[in-house]
Amino acid sequence: MEKLLLESLSVQERKEIELISLFRRAGYKKCRLGQFDEYELFDQNRAFLEGDKMLTFTDPYGKLYALRPDVTLSVMKQAVYQPDPIYKVYYKENVFRLSSDTHQYEAHAQIGAEAIEKEAVSDGGELLALAQQALACLGDNTVLVLSHMGFLLNNEWYVKQEATVKDQILLYIAQKNQHDLQAFLEKAGCPKQEKKKLASVPMLAGRPEKVMEIIKKEQLGQELQIAAEEVCARVSHLSDIPGQKIMLDFSLVNPLSYYNGLVFQGFLHGCSSYVLSGGRYDHLAKRFLSSAQKNCGAIGFAIDLDVLEPIWKRKEEASC
C-alpha cells in the first residue's frame, strides 16, 4: 500500500519525503514558521539577505511586517528561546523575493536544515555530511563545491580595508575576474606579497588535494594554506558517493558580515545554477544569542526547490 502511494506522487513530492526522512534520521526536528515576520528582524540584518527589497505590510496596530525574504533569520530568532544547547531543525518554507527578470515579488520554495550551536562550536562536519547526502538525493550526477572564508578573515591587509574595497575584492573573486582584481589591488595599494595571494584566489579550484599542492608550491601564504587544510580535513570524513564530485573552489565567497569558515554549494547536472547552498555563520549567531554565550555558532544549508522543478518535470515526462 505504501509503495503504491509513493508511486502516485510526483518526483518532487517523493524527493521532499526522502529529504525530510534524511533530516529526521540525523536528529533534526521540524521548524514551523509563518509566512511573515517583523520587518525589523530583516532590516537589521540586510547584509545576510539576497537583495535589499522586501514586501511589507502594516498590521491593524501599526506594526510593520515583511513577507519572509530569508528563513535562517527567523530560525535564529526562534533558537534564542530554545533550551537545547544545539538547536537542530529542518524546514520547508517559501521565501519572497523581488525577481530581477519580472521585477515582481515571487515566492520561492526552499527546504533546508540549520544547526544553532549555543555552547560550543563544532567543525561543521556533521552538517556538511548531511548536505552531501541531501545533494545525492536530488540526482545521480552532482558536484559539491567547498570553500573557506578564513583566507580573507585572517588576511591582515584585507581586514583593514574599507567596506567598499572589501566588497569589490569579493565581487572580482566571485566573478573569477583575475585581471580586474589585480588592477584593483594595485590601485588600492596592496603590498606585493598580499597582491600575489589575493590575485591567485579566483583560479584556485579543483580537487582539494590538488589545490593544496598549488598553494604550497606557489607559496601563497598561511591564510590560504590553513583554509585549504580545514576543507581537506572535512572532505576526508565525507562519504564516497558514486556520481558525485567534490571540489575546492576559493572563488566561492559569501559576505563576511555574517559568514565565516566553511561555505559550500551543490550543483546538479542539467541545472545552470546551484541547487544547494550553505555555510557557517557564527557572526550571525553572536548577534542573536546572549553575550554570555561567546562560544556559539551556526551552520546550515538550503535547497532551492524551484530551480529543481524543471529537472523533475523532465524526469516525469521521460518516464511516461
Secondary structure, DSSP 8 states (H G I E B T S, - for coil): -HHHHHHTS-HHHHHHHHHHHHHHHTT-EE----SEEEHHHHHTTGGGSSSS---EEE-TTS-EEEE-S-SHHHHHHHHTT--SSEEEEEEEEEEEEE-TTTSSEEEEEEEEEEEEESS----SHHHHHHHHHHHHHH-SSEEEEEEETHHHHT-HHHHTS-HHHHHHHHHHHHTT-HHHHHHHHHHTT--HHHHHHHHHGGG-EESHHHHHHHHHHTT--HHHHHHHHHHHHHHTTS---TTEEEEEETT----TTT--SEEEEEEETT-SS-SEEEEE-HHHHHHHS-TT--S-EEEEEEEEHHHHHHHHHHHHHHH-
